[in-house]
Amino acid sequence: MSEKLRPELPLNSTFHLEDELKKLPNSPGVYLMHGPKDEIIYVGKAVNLKNRVRQYFQSPNGKTAKILKMISLIRRFEYIVVDSELEALVLENNLIKEYRPKYNTLLKDDKTYPYIKVSVDEAFPRVYSTRKAGKDKARYFGPYTSALAVKETIDLLHKLFKIRTCARNLPRDIGKERPCLYYHIGQCDAPCNNGITSEEYRKQINKTLEFLSGKYDEVKAYLNDKMSEASEALEFEKAIEYRNLLKAIDDISVKQKVSSVTSDDRDIIGIKKDEKDAVSQVFFIRDGRLIGREHFHIDVDENDKIEEIVLSFLKQFYTGTPYIPKEIWIQSEIENRDLIETWLTKIKGQKVKIITPKKGQKEKLVEMAIQNAKIALERDNDKLKREELRTKGALSEIRELLGMEKLSRVESFDISNTNGYESVGSMVVFSDGLPKKNDYRKFKIRTVKGPDDYASMKEVLTRRFEHGLREIEEDRESSFTRFPDLIMMDGGKGQVNIAKEVLRELQIDIPVTGMVKDDRHRTRGLYYNNEELPLDLHSEAFRLITRIQDETHRFAIEYHKSLRGKAATKSILDDIEGIGSTRRRALMKHFKSIEELKEASVEELADLPEMNMKVAQNVYSFFHQH
């Protein structure tokens, strides 16, 4: 009898593997495998939960190294029973997206794409971009991989067909407000003010839909006629306007080359893999035109088969996507194809087919997608290797130089002031060699008077770590509770000793190093454990330290400048009659600098809700009499 696989149980006193396996139902559902820290490490679906889950703990024959490793980490499992295999598929996709389990094949990218939406279900439809599609009767065009291309197209449609840009509820709000600027510049017929009937407006929408479907000839012929008429009437500005519209149409049509053997909507998917990574290339074909393409990175194991990766990609990519085409072309047959088609058909509301072309032009298009996936995989892997050398590789060099076992999170501190005025401290965080800007923190010095950098630094470090200790004690989690593996001080022995003193008083053990500079204020080495360690000026470690040092300086100086600017603005404005705290804040918020405020006219000043003409005149006179 083959040896059964047994994970390292028990993970707790209440879970008994054999008992739980006996309880499994003969029903469709989803199962979740939990790891040593009770984290979810795998999510799967099953037509029969009893049969599928028991397989994991039976003979190891035929199981990949990845699955065997996962099984060794399982500490418990749970399951959710559903009514059908289709429901199990939907629930599996949602749980994978929510938990991103380590041993599922996962899309690395979480991209969303802009679509052009035409709200044809409204009396006066609108045209705008969206990244989400509701279950409505609107028409969607896309996806487009360029948000700029979407913006340019929508702008062109407004100019060509005078489609409204506002979100007013029409016809309910007709006549309630005056027409907007677009009416006055000739880019809207003002349906909000009875400027056009619903029937006439619908004709413009129909032309818009044809245009978005790639039918440009009628519009181009119309614009050519209008351009000729304007030229003959010597209305050259109008002629230039029509010429520019024609050029815009040509620019858009060039980007949409015909690449399909028929005019249906389809996605063509090609996947290429190596030992630990895969790339999926998707061509978006709409009405026979290639309107965009995009590639996605997928975490894989070297033993994962292409058909398994294709299946995982289909399930994850089309979960929640705004648009599903009628056909999806893939490179290999997949398990449960009928089930996936049923699922996609249910989402789309009409039949969706998954096709594996075997010959001819169709197969060549899939091969082209695979070839593009291969190019993207090689290019991005080279880029990733360079990036890892620049970040994690640089950290590894620093770790070896300092003789540390672990180095991931680095915090760096600096003080900035002008002769002691408005002293501030900055805390910059790098994680795995990259700046983690959400964890940056600013400190306004409270207890130190005058230019005392050592005392100011002591205050900053004390506040930073006391805050962290307090939140840890209160069982709260924030950037302050995540202590660094290494503290980098902008300076040598003196700054390092200040940091060590603070850590010693708070009974915290964190290594501290100083970034020592030469006579030209350039980093030349690290001060660590009472000695200066020289740096190879051509190493990635040196480049990373320089980036950390520059970023710490920048962040401190930027904060200091903002405080100085606010203080200067405050003191100047306080001298103007009629300016109190409310008006001062309004002026400071609206005008970004004193120079901008000086250039403002009386009318611009008076336009602020908090101002009146008299006070606006006082402000204007104040700056123009000095």
Steps between C-alpha positions, in 0.01 A plus 500: 500500500637842405607726782250775570598864524457646846560867574659599828186480710363592740502873438261537789321273745166510317596390147543126438581414139341155475180615670472809278559295183214270598267799537557625146176497296447356153406848378645771278681778682819689574774395743757721674833363625652678803873520573713513819387855589139414412543696176319375189761340274274345236142530372345238274161394367355152473205323342522260796670640809551159664686352204704812415626595846583140600728474194743746657572266792533174307786367286769752398525334156438746219510806722737784411764633739293816541190304611706278732652808663155655543362182658786496753393848615127429541386526860127492441242541227149636474240483227190674368222295342317646198221379271694456176846482346437839338437659840818332627697655211369850574568467874850359437587799280376748759690334785823482299468871420435582867766284668761462220617161636868415461447167322239610247619612159456875531491797271764743626335795327176654623437718199177664400438648158302798382193441288290753315143485625199632310198519729248414228233426762473874581274743311807713426791253513849592617842377383768456763779270620458237769700215651196318634196370320168469675218268400330761285391555142790730412739431211865442589795535261844373590700414696760759407850466642560874478298736718631785286357339185161473671510867603598610150223292345233635735618859443474442126148356533387808694634725226359291214154418629448761777427239767437643844772468765290578809341245733167684533187288521323570171217561419419555870743794537433669164483877543616504862846639422663709230699319226864438590820612328492213247181644349661841460808359324285292265573153643151428642149568374372566855236229546491631860329814365282354220770577244440166324222242507550149631444360147764723339743433783447124455609533136830646621539212746443248219778667301719480812435126531590447134817699545603296806437187294766620254274643228683824425437550127168688524634739764820562304303572180280747688804678652677517163191668347480748790872577470465570127197724558684696769806545276290624206326747735847615621411387854847364558470456878200271450684313225796443733260375770351243260848400384606440861194283560586293191856457624371388841285234332798378297713479816238287674436273200873435449522362854230244421655274237294213363639170631211256500356268242142596590334807650388350833623603843762268648796482734803307374714364784852362481709385797872431535667371818839434652598338833322744734317754290255514213367779284160510336459725196144605416399656168170688526317468165181702460309495171803342338735776615787468744416782740759410763717236656634436847717248678470355850752330725394179672668322792557138397694190600741332260275191492181694416363404159399762243139381498483544880642853473256585220207380713614699806550810286153477344333466840687791657510738205128480419386527863353848515629618160268766349471329163509139381525440124302240306810289441822430691780331308757301700798284415407170670194305608402554863322294760136594565475708183121460488473620860715808430291580191180468704641731767609764246170473312311563822706813570474638145135412448568338163694203367879507553724245327853394592688388189834325452592562133684210336593638157497792261482871574336451838784282628752755370333776702526292819864424416558875459359555850729225638802657328414839648464338842848348460649840411330664798617222734864534389493880506330527837720232655808697397343815644407313819854370540639852464244634746575225753871574471425867561278437802523162673849444362615834642343415837681166498832682445428731794395203716825318424707814560342545845497127581124491553281190466188681373443833328172606343364819661727804535404826671702817447470828692603860436453847656441818301492862623617851419704630792274302730181647351214252446714190568349183358593134485436248225468122509538322168437127457644262241364145480684239291701783347200710390354813663184426699346847493187411696727440801687832474445726801561870579583644841474863601755557777321594823754503784820642347568870454770608259720304258577186707490208255600239760223598743251525214596154377464359850145641518407356159632150576344497847160600366522249213581196717290596804203531262575152363538342846175660617305363202655153544392503866147602393502216244462742211676474164644786295822606330632597845466143630718366217852555633789511251773241456748788469503872585707726273601837641598790279840549659780323680588411858303780672167422335548125545567544873183710538296221339666233716429703813128524416478128421684410819263712712198336336660151519476442126767305311538630143833540313593861419737622229605847396541619141840669512567777245822633351607867467274541198196372695494165317460168678831323534424224751288367784578554870408175678608347831752781564681470169465646154435244227605620152258463209570400142381812319398288198294248699121466513527538879654845460231605251221386732651680800528815290133468399396457863710799607368724219140399571539571873642847424228573243217402730632705794573810289163480325317494834714783635430715194126443531504612865709806418267590212190470718659700780609774260157514338336511840713788624450707182125449477451584866597858415208546258181657629203264489707180483434265790572129541215384270589728210872435549442123469284553190768710331777257594300207365400667171832674419795265532759773563540869588609565140175351370301708749678818393406440135128451575256770388240655731230302319685170552540575869137602539384177331600295806188422709670623818592840349311816405592786267623730778739244655613390153589862425695516831705192403568629150599847628727351766713313249506774239602778737803313636 
